[in-house]
Amino acid sequence: CNLKINAMKNRKTYYLMILDRSGSMSDCIQETISGFNEQIQMINDLQRRNSDQEFYISLTTFNHQIEHNFREVKVEHVKQLTTNSYIPDGGTALLDAIGEGVINLKASRGHEFDNDEATAVVVILTDGHENSSRIFKLDAIRMMIRELEATNNWTFSFMGATADAIDVAGSMNIRRQNSVFYDKSDIKQSISNLAESMEKYADEKAKGKKPKDFLK
């Protein structure tokens, strides 16, 4: 009985995707767009099957500049990515994207996390290394992720296309269980697979749990 009470109280999930749009992503534009759109459609289907939960999506994209494409939109209202809204070029301000995206969500919905009414899932996807951030340093991101993970209402995952992806994630205090290397030739499937991770996550929340392992 207590599990059901807890599940009903903490029924919101805020999903923040931080997506690379630097110039090196130019060779997989359509695959990235298709993967993202399929992922959203699958989460939309998940929402229809789980009326006792609510899923809100935020998208932050980055090159040497940061763009918050949309913030905390109910999944059924998320607009598809297109070649007009996803245009890779420029450098890789990875740390700034993480810092800004997370701070925005925390500032907007922090009271819900504090009151145990919501959890946050942050997924970072990049194909390269940090080279353009001007605001956030690695130490600040490390501290931010460590503190938020410790609350049990936030979980961070990292998907990188470089050989040292797991180590890069570890340098930011992202758990190895939530860190993966992906092959850019398979990026569409890698992104759409995130919807299956969200389904597993929702199943655990329905049992009154706050799962820490996100990537399947």
N, C-alpha and C positions, 0 to 999 in steps of 0.2 A: 504493500500500500504506500509506504513512504517513497518507494522508487517512483511510483506514478505521480505523486505530488511534486517531487523534484523535477520530473520530466516536464510536467505541465508548466511549472514556474519558469524554467530555463528553456524556453521554446524557440528562441530566436538564434539564428546563426548568421553572422556577418562574414561574408567571404570576400576577401580582398586579394585580387590578383595583380601582381606587379610584373609587368610584361616588357621585355626588351624590345625597343624599336630603333636600335642603333643601325648604322649602315651595313654591318655584317649580317643583319637579318634579311637583307634584300634578296637573298637567294631562296627564301622560303616564305615569301609574303602570303601567297594564296593558301599554302598549307597551314600557316599560323592562323589566318583568318578563319578558315574552315574548321580547324580544331577548336578554336574558341567558340564559334557559333554552335557547333555540335555539343560542346560541353554545356553551354547555357540551355540548350533545348533539353538535354538530359536532366539537368537540375530542375528545369521547369516541370518535366514529367514527375520528378521526385517530389516536388511541391504538391502536385495534384494528388499523389498517393499518400501524402503525409499532411493532412489538413490541420493536425495539431501542432505542426511546426511551421516556422516562417524563415524563408531564406532571402537574404538581401545581398546584392552583389555590388562591389566597387571595382573599378578598373583604373589602375595607374600605369601609364606607359612612359618610357623614358629613352632618350638618347643622351645628348649632353644637356638637355632641358627636360623638365618634368611636366607631364600633362595628366591631370586627373579627369579622365574621360567621362566618368560618372561615379557618383558616390551614394552608396546605401540605397540602391534601387531594388524594389521587390522584383524577384527574378522574372515574373511574368511580364514586366514592363521594360526589361533590358533590350536595347536596340542592338541589332546585329553589327558586328564589325564589317567594314567594307574597305576597298582600296582607297577610299576617300578619307576614312578615319584612322587607317593604319598605314603610315608611310615611313618606312625605315630610312634613316640617314643619320650622320653625325656620330658622336662618341657615346660613352657608356657611363652615365652618372648613377651607378647602381646604388650607392650609399644614400645619396640624396633622395632617390625614388623610395627606398625603404623608409627612411626617416620621415619624409613628408606624408607618405601614404598612411603609415601607422599613426602618426600624430593626429592627422585629420580624423581618422576613425575613433581614436581614443578621446579626442576632444568632443566629438559629436555624440558618442554613445557610451562614454565612460560611466555614466550613472547607471546604465543598464548592466554593465559588467560588474560594477561595485555592488549592485543589488542582486546579483546572481540571476539575472533575467535573460542573459545572452552570453554566447561565446563567439570568439573570433577565430577564423581560419585565414592565415596569410600564406599565399603561395607565390614564390619569387621564381621567375623563369628568365634566364639569360643565356646568351651563347658566347659571352666573352668576359673579360676582366674589367673591373673598375678602372676608369681613367679620366673621369671628367667631373667628379663631385666637388662642390665648392663650399657646401654648408656643413655636411656631416662627415665626421671622421669615423674610422673603424671602431675605435674604443667606445664612442657614443652609441653606435648601433649595437655593439656587443652588450653594453649595459642595458639598453632598452629591451632587447630581446630576452635577456636573462630575467629581468624584473617582470616582464609580462608573462613569460612562460611559467614563472613561479606562482602566479595567481591561479593557475589551472583553468582560466577562462580564455587563454590565448594559446594557439599552436602555430608554429612557423615551419614551412617546408621550403626546400630549395631544389630547383631543377637546373642543372648547368650542363653545357655542351663542351666544356673543357675537361681535359683528362684529370685535373685536380679539383673537380666540382665538389667532392665530398670534403676535401680539406678547406676549400673556400667557405663552404657552409659552416664548418666547424669553427673557423676563425670568427664567425659572427654569432657563435653560441647556438647555432641550429643543430639539433640532435641528428646523429648519423642515421637513425631510423627514418628520418624525414628528409633525407638528402639523397638525390640520385643523379647519375650521369644519364643524359639522353642523347640520342643520335639525331642530328638535325634532319637526316633523311627520313626520319620517322616522327617528326615533330607534331604532325597532325594527330596521330594516334596517341602520342604522349600527353598532349593537352586534353583531348577528349576523354582519356582515361581518368582524368581528375574527377569527372562526374561520378565514376564508380567509387572513388575514394570518398566523395561526399555522401554517397548512398550508405556506405559502411559507417561513416561518421554519424549520420542521422539515425541509423539503427541503434547505435550505442547510446545516443542521446535519448532515444525513446525508452531506454532501459534505466534512465536516470544517471547515466555515466557522463563523464567529460573526457572523451578519448584524447590521448596525447599523440598516438601514432596515427598519422593521416594518410600518407602515401601508401597505396596498396602494394 
